[in-house]
C-alpha cells in the first residue's frame, strides 16, 4: 500500500477487495473478507512447515502398500478395498508400470484445529483453492501484512512441480468449472506464454508438455481428453499430475493406516518418527465393510460387533462422521458427509444403512469426530462500513508442492488457507458466511 504506518483493518479489507480480479476467482461464489491474516502460534507454524515431507512419505507408503497387496506381497484385502467400485480401466491404469512411482505433486490436507490439537480429516490431491490462496497471499502482502509463504510462495510452488516443461496445460473439466477462474488467474500470473487453461475437450498435446489434471477420475466418461491424455503420458510423451491413481484419492487410506494388521508395514515405510506424527494427527477411521466378524471379535475402539449396532448408539456416542471414501461425485465439497451427533436417530440409521448397502459400489468410512475449537476472527462488512467480530471454527488448508524426482523429492509449503465458519456450523466448508484468509505467524 506504500505507507510506513500500520494500515487500519478497513484499509486492509478495501485493498483486498480492490485487488480481486475482474472475473473473480470462484464462479458464482463469495466470502467474507478478513481484516488481517489468520494468526497461528509458533508451534503450529513449525508443524505445518514440517508436515509436507511427512505427507509425501505417507503417499509413498500408501503407494507401496497398494502395489504390494496387488502383487501378493501383502494380503489382498487392502488393494481389494481400494479397488471397490472402480471400473477395470481405472484399476489397470493405476497398476500400470508407467505410473508405478508417480504421486500427486500438490498435497493439501484439511486440518481442523481442535481442543485436542490439530487433526487431519482428509487429504486432497486434486484440490481447489490454489489460485485463491496465491491471490490472498499476494493481496494481503500488498496491504502490508506478512503471510506464510510470502507473496509468491504459492505461485513459485505450483510452477515448480512442472520442472522445465516448455508448455504447461491446465485441463479443467466441466465438473470442476467453479475453479476455472482461479486457474486462469494462476496461469496468467506465472507465465501466460507457457501456462494455459483448457476445457475437457482439449487434446492438442505436444511432446514434452506437462499437464495438470483438474478433473476427478470418477468423471472420466464425461472427459473426452482423458483417454488420449493418459495414453500420451503412458508413452512418456507428456507428463501428467496428479497421476491416474484413484486409490490415492480414497479417504479409507486413514483406515488402512490405523489397521493393526498393517502397522508394521507402515512403520517400515514411514519410520518411527513419522509414524508417531501421523498417529497424533489422523483421526481413528474404519471402513464400513459388512463382512461378518467372528462372535468373539469387535471393531477396535468402537466395541461394536456388527455395523447395524451403529444405528442404536446414543447421540453422545454418535460423535462420529460417516463419509463416502472416494470415486464419487458425492465425495468432495462436504457432500456425502454425515455427522452422527447432529442427526436425528432415523436419519443416522438411514445413513448407516446406505453405508452398509453401498460397500460394493461406493465404500464409506467412519471417522472419530474431533470438534473444532472456537477462534476469534474479524471481517469487514462493506455495506455497514465497519469491521465485525465473529466467533468461529477454523479449517486450515496448507498447500505443499512436490519438486524433483520422487526418490529425492521435497514437498515445500507454499501457503495456508484458513476457512473460518460461524461457530454454530458443525461441518466446515467454504460458504458465503465464511471468512477466507491467508495464515501468518501470530505475534505473541
ABEGO torsion letter per residue (X at the ends): XGBABBBBAAAAAAAAAAABBAAEABBGBBBBBBABBBBBBAAAAAAAAAAAAAAAAAAAAAAAAAAAAAAGABBAAAAAAAABGBBAAAAAAAABAAAAABBBABBBBBBBBBAAEBBBABBBABBBGAAAAAAAAAAAAAAGBBBBGEAAAAAAAAAAAAEABABBBBBBBAAAAAAAAAAAAAAAAABAAABBBBBAABABBBBGBBBBBBBBAAAAAABAAAAAAAAAAAAGABBBOBBBBAAAABAAAAAAAABAAAAAAAAAAAEAAAAAAAAAABBBBBBBBABBBBAABBBBGAGBABAAAAAABBAAAABBBBBBAEGBAAABGGBGBBBAAABBAAAAAAAAAAAAAAAAABBBBBBBBBBBBBBBBBBBBAAAGBBBBBBBBBBBBBBBBBBEBAAABBBBBAEBBBBBBBAABABBBBBAABBBBBBBBBBX
